[in-house]
Amino acid sequence: MKLIILALPLVLTAASIQAYAVEATDAGNNVLQYVDPFIGTTNFGTTNPGAVCPNGMMSVSPFNVMGSELNVYDKDSRWWSTPYCFENKFFTGYSHVNLSGVGCPELGSLLTMATSGPLQVDYRLYGSEYTDERAEPGYYTNLLTAYGIRTEVTATTRTSAERYTFPAGQGNILLNLGEGLTNETGAMVRKVSSTEIEGMRLLGTFCYNPQAVFPIYFVMRVSKEPKECGFWKKQRPMTGVEADWTPDNGKYKLYTRYGRALAGDDIGYWFSFDTEEGEQIEVQVGVSFVSIENARENLDAEQKGFAFDAVKAAAAARWESDLSRIKVQGGTEKDRTIFYTGLYHALIHPNVLNDVNGEYPLMESDGIGKVPEGQTRYTVFSLWDTYRNLHQLMTLVYPERQVDMVRSMIGIYEEWGWMPKWELYGRETFTMEGDPAIPVIADSWFKGLKDFDIETAYKAFVKSADTPGAQNRMRPDVDPYISDGYIPLGVYSADLSGDNAVSHALEYYIADHALSLLADSLGHKEDAEKYRNRSLGYRHYYCPEYGTLRPLMKDGTFYSPFNPKQGENFETAPGFHEGSAWNYTFYVPHDVKGLAKLMGGQKKFVDKLQMVFDEGHYDPANEPDIAYAYLFSYFKGEEWRTQEQVARLLDTYYRDEPDGIPGNDDTGTMSAWAVFSMMGFYPDCPGEPAYTLTTPRFDRVEITLNPAYSGKDRLVITKEDNGKYISRITAGGKKFNGFRISHKDLTGSGEIRFTAKESR
């Protein structure tokens, strides 16, 4: 790998990135027809079909986590971490700014709702079943059966546009600030004029970190002068004010003669209108994580008056441009739908954090930062998930965004003193384990993205790798890892999820492998050797008796009693986080052949890995074993197993149906696996600039590249004979031997041609 790393003479400069981004927007081949936003909206996929622009701050999702039969708020049911579940058909509004594919509830607030008839502000009563829902990139609509109201939403980067078509009579538009997915409470709303309100809502406590809280600020406008408007607040009835209460609204007090500001936990604002049959009223919401003033500036900059159709068209155009950077031919319509929906999901997070004026909330601070002109600050770094494949996809196809994402991570370090692990709107949630920023940034650097401060990044990496545990925010259990080469049970669990010593150590081994490569490329030879040696400490955990990795006690003995299957189906397993020993044993992508030697050689390794698939120990819904199918290709003569398993996994677990993702999409990680796999290559070792090849799903894949990689502006991947098993590969017209290819050779070839037969 050292030779590969040092052989990248061309780099991406700011000028080349800008030219590439402008050129790439000219592409288009009607790819939007193949995006189905309903894929992943059940089976714990936790995606939603709402409106969002690529990597946008604003997303607008239908909110249906309250069941009409239960008539109770059901956020903490099996669909607890998403605003929308396909099976549910009881609508309680549109939530603004949402997470996609995550496993903990958060955001999903600022709920707008349209009703007709007498005003009702109790969310348990004003919800409606709905029919005729449709979704496409940047747009969602449904029909509320209780009211006969057609609802529609679209978005810009930082704002929403909403349109409600009312029947004749009284129409109402509500803003509920009390409900949402967040575990936090507290909000404020202020009347600016009869058609505009402003305010804030407290969010946070993601995955139960009580200090990871932050505000969202908003400005909301309606397109028509209301006949009445006012606040509401939920509170206990008090003797002597019964006139302020109505039977319909129960404990929700309406403020009809007060027009300044209101604060509390369960509050909201309403507008009532006299509407004609088919009359349309539009709503705009601008948001900011800095201030109300910035939310208004975002809204004024991104929407000029009320023009719903124009906003919708602009959102669709942005999606068509981004998705068209990869064009596929052949395959089935189902294949194309799975592919482009996967690419769509991979472009939701990380998302823009800074406002149009460049301001953003500083990391773990009350201060305000400002990005240099032309740059973007990103947030929602779900790095334990995305370091495995999503950032590699961004680096390859959307490098101008990946550069800013890396700059954002370095900025987080400069502001807070540590790289992000699972950052959310300027707060570190400490969710999951590892040191995942290292392989992300090292991978980008090795592949030619150079327009960021690598020396500052390297300083941050060394700090997290070597700082003693008592002072180490990234690796608080690092002391035994450094002194003994492993972490025993009973040392530390940063995320309160259990004693996950083996999982923690395995993540550190991968990070230190990437750090050793980076140290070597930067001329730090002693550091390179130190971190390389640390990365091989996984050997301590190997237990010949079971043929798996096994937790160790503080005295160096193996944990007992031990069951390598314990942990399947997300049950607790000492030493392992969200998985069993089988889900983690082959999770040594930086030393596959070394692990095979421990297991007794290639045959035993391959047989054991095959057994993981044959006996159902592989978990397609979680990250530790996500690259297992590609490990066969490290051994000559066994590559067919990769081709067979990848095809089987795609056919089994990825479908053009609402349950078409095998579990939490994890901010696009599961989708990125499908995108890479369907193109015919996969980055199975984070931090190494190389890919393992497999059989493409399509006859032709054309990827728009930045020419600064190797002088090529396109990579074309073709498949002949339409079989499953690869018999021949050419790169740049020359025969290619092997099934692992460097990033330089991949992007510099211009064309990779596969010949694939039906039988081996």
Secondary structure, DSSP 8 states (H G I E B T S, - for coil): -HHHHHT----B-HHHHHHHHHHHTT--S-GGGG--TTTTSSTT------EE-TT-S-EEEE---EETTTTEE-TTSTTTT-S--TT--EE--EEES--SS-SS----EEEEEEEESS----HHHH-EEEEEEEEETTEEEEEETTTTEEEEEEE-SSEEEEEEEE-SEEEEEEEE-S-SS-S---EEEEEEETTEEEEEEEEE-GGG-TT-EEEEEEEEEESS--SEEEEEEE----TT-GGG--TTTTTEEEESS--SEEEESSEEEEEEEEE-TTEEEEEEEEEESS-HHHHHHHHHHH--SS-HHHHHHHHHHHHHHHHTTEEEESS-HHHHHHHHHHHHHHTTSSEE-S-TTSEEE-TTSS-EEE--TT---EE-EEHHHHTTTHHHHHHHH-HHHHHHHHHHHHHHHHHHSS--SEEETTEE---S-S-THHHHHHHHHHTTB-SS-HHHHHHHHHHHHHS-GGG-SS-TTHHHHHHHSS--TTS--TTSS---HHHHHHHHHHHHHHHHHHHHHTT-HHHHHHHHHHHTGGGGGEETTTTEE--B-TTS-B-SS--TTTTGGG--BTTBSSS-HHHHHT--GGGHHHHHHHTTSHHHHHHHHHHHHHTT---TTSSTTTTGGGGGGGSTT-HHHHHHHHHHHHHHH--SSTT-SSS--TTTHHHHHHHHHHHTEE--STTSSEEEE---SSSEEEEE--TTTTS-SEEEEEEETT-SEEEEEEETTEE--SSEEEHHHHHHHSEEEEEEES--
